[in-house]
C-alpha cells in the first residue's frame, strides 16, 4: 500500500488508516485485536485513537478504554515498531478528562502520561489536539459559526505555551510529531507560523471530517495543507456509514451507528439521502463498490496524508482494504464532481 510522509517529519503512513473509536463499545478487545492484525497484514501501518474513545456514546465509564485495548495488543504482540500510532488530547469541555480543562502546557504532560500508561508504550508517533480551545466550526457548527468573539492575542499565546510543552515531550522522547484536528485554515497557518517563530514541533497533519458529502476542506484548508506542508487525515470518509447505502430507504441495521445515534451527529437529512443515491448510482454505472469508490476518492485528493476508516466487523474491514489499490480514472473523478455540484453540502 502506498505510503505518504507526514508533513516535514520522517513518519511514513499508509494511504489508509485504521480508526478505533468503536473499540470498547461496539467492538470487544478481541475483535479490535483481530482488526489490528488484519490491517497490519494488509500493509496498513497507521492506527488512530484518542484518550476519549470509545464513542457512541462517550461516558465516564468507558473513556480511555480504546487506548487500553490497544495497550493489551502491544502487551501480547511485538510489532510496536511496525505501527504508526496516533492519539489525541481532548479539548475544553470534555468533562470526563481533567474536569473539562482547556488544553495548556499544564495539561499536556498529564494527558500524555495517561495515554502512554493505557497504551502500554513509551512513545506516541503522532500526538494531536482533538479540537481548538477557541472552538471549531466542525460537526455542523459551520451553519452558525461566528468567530467574532475570539481573542487573537489569547489564541497566539496559547499556541506559544503549548508548543513549548510539546517540544519538551519531543526531547523526552514521548512523542515524535504533532498534529491538529477539527482545525481551520487560519488556525493551521498560525500554528505553523508560531512554531517557526518560537520553536516547538511544527504541525505535520490535520484530522478533519472529509468525504464525498462533506467537502469543506476543498478550498482554504486544502490550500493551507499544500503550502504549509500539513497533510490531511480524513475522518468519516464514509459519512458515518451513509455512503455505504445501508441507511437508504429508512433502513437502520441492528448494531449500526444510526441505531446508537439516530441523527448521525446532524448528518441525517433528506438531502443527504438524495446525494447518497447519486453516488450509489454513479458507482453502479462504473462497476465500482461504493465504499471503495468513496475511500479511493479521498485517497487521491492532492492534500491527503491518510484516510481514516472504521469497521465493526471483518467484512467491513476487508471491503475497506480493497480501496487501497483502487485508482479512480479521470472520468469517474469528473462524474463525482458533477454529482457534488448537484448535491452540495447536504448537511
Secondary structure, DSSP 8 states (H G I E B T S, - for coil): --EEE-TTSS-EEESEEEE-TTBTTTB-HHHHHHHHHHHHHTT--EEE--TT---SS--TTTTTHHHHHHHHHHHH-S-GGG-EEEEEE--TT-TTTGGG----HHHHHHHHHHHHHHHT-S-EEEEEESS-TT--STTTGGGG--GGG--HHHHHHHHHHHHHHHHHHHHHTSEEEEEEES--HHHHHHHHHHHHHH-S----EEEEE-BTTB-GGGTHHHHHHHHHT-EEEEE-TTGGGGGGTTTGGG---TTSHHHHSTTGGGT--HHHHHHHHHHHHHHHHTT--HHHHHHHHHHTSTTEEEEEE--SSHHHHHHHHGGGG----HHHHHHHHHHHHHS----
